[in-house]
C-alpha cells in the first residue's frame, strides 16, 4: 500500500478546505432544531458550499444523491437526507466533505436535539473522547494500530462497541485514498506513520453490539440491534512532534454538548442544546 506524503503546498491547501469544512459544522450546529428535516440540513450545507466557491464532495459520489450525510439515532453513517424530522431527544451525526481547488476536507460531529437521554449522552460522549484519545496517538513513528487500540480500549471499557467494517481513510486530491484507518487494533502493529501523511479518524461507537446492516437504498447503515450510534471525525496531518487537526474549529459547536448537570446550555433562538469542547 503506497501512502502519499503531502507537500507543504498540499498541506496548506488542505488547511484552507479543512477550515471551511469545520466552519460549515459550526453553521449546522447553530441551525439545528426540533422540527426541521434532514433535507433542510442538506440545503444549508449545499447552498453554503456553493457560496464559498467549493463543491460538495459527497454529491454524486458513486451515485450518492445528496450533499451531506445525516445519520440519526440508530443510523451509524451514510444516512441520506430526506423528509424525516428531527425530534427532541434525537442525536444526529452530520458528515460534511467539501472540495475546494482540488482538495477535500472531511469532518463530522454528533449533535443533540434538545436534552438527550442518559444513553444518548453516554454513547455520544464516549465517541467524542475516543476521537480525542486517538488523535493523541498520532505522531511520526507511531503505528496505525495505536490509533485503533486507543479507541477500542476506551470505548469497550465504557460498555460500548466499535464498528469494525467502516474505517477512516487517506484524503487529499481524492476523497478516499490509502491508508485505511481502523478504529480497532493492537498497539505496535500496522503501518508506521510518517510526517506528511493526511487521513481521517472517524470512530463510530455503538451503545449496543458492533454489528451493522445496510438498508436497500445501498447507503444507509444502521446498528443491527437498533441501538444508538455516534460518530465524530477530524482530518489530521502527521507531524514530527504529533499531528495538526486540519478540520479544527475556531469556536465551540452549538448543539453538541451538555453541562455536567445534564442541562442544555443556552443556544441561539430557535435552536436546541449546547456547546462543545475543542472537538
N, C-alpha and C positions, 0 to 999 in steps of 0.2 A: 504494500500500500504506500503510494507516494503522497506525502503531505506537503502542500505548498507552504513555503516560508514567505510571508509577505514583506515587501519592501517598505521603507519609511513612507514613501508616497502612497502606497496602497493603504497603509495603516491610517494615515491622515484622512484619506478619502472615507475610510470606514468609520473614523471618528465622527465625521460630518453626518453620515447616514445613521449611525448608531444614536447620535444625539437627537436626530429628528425622530426616530422611532420611539425613543424614550419620551420625548415631548408629546407624541401622539397618545401614549398611555396616560400621561397627565391629563390631556384633554378628555379622554374617555372617563377617567376617574371623576372628573368634575361634572360629567354629563349623566352618569348613571342614576336611575331612579326606578322605583317600582312602577309598573305600568307601561314602560317603554318596551318595544320589541327588539329582538336581536337584530332584525333588519335595520332598525334605527341606528344601532351601533355601527353596522356596516356602512350606512350612508354617511355618518360622521367621519369615519376613517377614510372612506373613498374620496369624499369631497376635500378633506384636509390634505390628503396625499397629493391630489392633483393641484391644489392651491400652492403647494410647496414646490411644484415643478418635478415631482417624483412620480413613480408608478407603483401601485400595489403589487408586490411580488406574487402574492397568492392567487390573484385574479387570472383564471385560465391555466394555472399550473396543473398539468396533467388533467385538465378539464374541471378543476375546482371552480365553482360558479360565482364565488363572492370575493370580496377584497380583504376579508379578515376572518379568523376563526373565532367562534363564540361557543364555549363549552360550559354548560350549566349543570350544576349538581352532580349527577352520576355520569355525565359525559366527560371522558378523560381528555380528549383532544379532537381537533378537526371538525368541530361542530359547525354546521352550515347555518349562517344567519337566515332567519325566516320570520314567521308570524308569531312565534311563541313570545309571551310577555313575561317580563321579569316580575317576580313576586317578593314580598317582604320575607326575609329569611333565606333567600337563594344565595348561593355563591356562583360566580361565573368567571371563567378564565377568558381573557381577551388576548389573542395572539396576533401581533402585528409584525409584518415583514414588508419593508419598503425598499425600492430600488432607486438610487439616485446616482447619475453619472456612471452607471455600470456596476455599482457595488450595492450589496444588500445589507440591511440592518434588521436584526431579528430579536424580538423581546416579547415577554408576556407577563401578566400578573393575574392573580385571582382576587376578585373584588367581592365585598359583602354588600348585599342589598338589604339595608336596614340592620337590625340586630340579629346576628346568626345564632343558631342553636349551639349547644356545647360541642356536639360532634363536628359541625361545620367549622367552628372556630379551631378545634383541635387539628383537624386534617390540614387546614389552611396554614396555620402557624407552624406545624411540623414541616410542611413543604418549604415555607419561607426560610426557616432555619437550616434545613437540609441544603438549600442552594448556597446559603452563606458559608456553611462548612465546606462545601465542595469547592467554591471559589478560593477559599483559604489554602487549598491544597495545590493550586496551580502555580508553578514556577519552573524555570528551566531545570531539567534533570529529574523532575518528578515523573511518576508513571501514571498512565491513564487509569490504571486500576485503583490508584489512590483516590481519585475523584469519586468513582463508583462506590468504593468502600466507605468513604465518609458519609455519603448519602444513605446507603443501605444500613450501616451500623446505627446511625441516629434514628432513622425512620422506624426500623424494626424495634429498637429499644423503647420507642414511644407507642408501640402497639399498632403501627400502621404497616403498609406494604408498599413496595416499589414496583411500578410497571417495568417489565423487562423487555418487552417486544419493541418498544419505541425508544429511540436514542437521540442524543444531541448529535451535532454534525459540524463539520467544517463549513465555512462560509466565506464568501468573497465576491468574485465576479459571477459565481454560481450560488444559488440559494442553498443547495445541498452538495457537499463535496467531502472527500476524506479530511479528517478521520471521523469514524463513528465514536461517539462518547457515551458509553454505557453508564447507567445510573446505579448499577450494582457492580461489585468487583472485589478483588483481593489486592491488598497493598503490595507494592513492589512488583506488580505484574503489568503487562501491556506496554503499549507504545511509550517510549521515553519522550518527554516534552522538550521542545526547543523554542528559544526565543523567536518570535515572528509567526508562530502558529496562531491561527484565529479559529475559534469554534464556539458553538453554543453549549451551554449546560442548562438543561430544562427538565428537571425531575418531575415525574407525575406520581403523586403519592395518593394511595387509596386508603380509605378508612377500613375497608374490609380486605378481601383477598386480592392478589395482584392480577388475576386473570381478566382478560378483556375480550370483547367481541365487536364486530363491525356491523353496522346496520346495512340494509340492502342498498342504500344510496352510495355505498362504496367508500365513504369518507368518515362518517360519524362513528367514533369509537367510544364504547361505554364499558363501565365495570361489569363484569359478567354477573356479579351478585347484586348489582344495582346499588352498591354503597357509594358514598360521596367520594369525589376525587378532586384534588387541587394541583395546580402547576404554577411554577414561577420560572422565568427564563431570562438569562442575560447572554450577550455575546462578549467574549473576552479575548484578549491577545496575550500570549505568554511573553513575559519579560525575564531578564536575568534575575531580578530580585523577587518576582512574583507574577502579577498579572495586572492588566488595566481593563476595567469594565467599560467597553466601548458604548454600551447602551445605558450607562449610568444617568440618573435623572438629577436635575439641579434643585429639585424641591420634592417634598414628600407626596405620595399618591393620596388623593381623596378616595374614600370608599374601599380602603384596603387594609385597615387595621382598627381594632377597638381598644379601649383602655383596659387596664388590668382589672378594673371593677366589672367589666363586661358591658359597660355603657358605650353607646356610639358617641364619638366626638362630633362636634358641630360640623356639618357640611354646608356647601352653598345652598341657597334657596332652591327647592325642588329636587334636591339630591338627597341621598341617604348615606349614613355611616360616616367614614372616618378617614384617618390619616395614617400613612405608613411610615416605617423607618427607612433606612437607606436603600433597602431592597423593595 
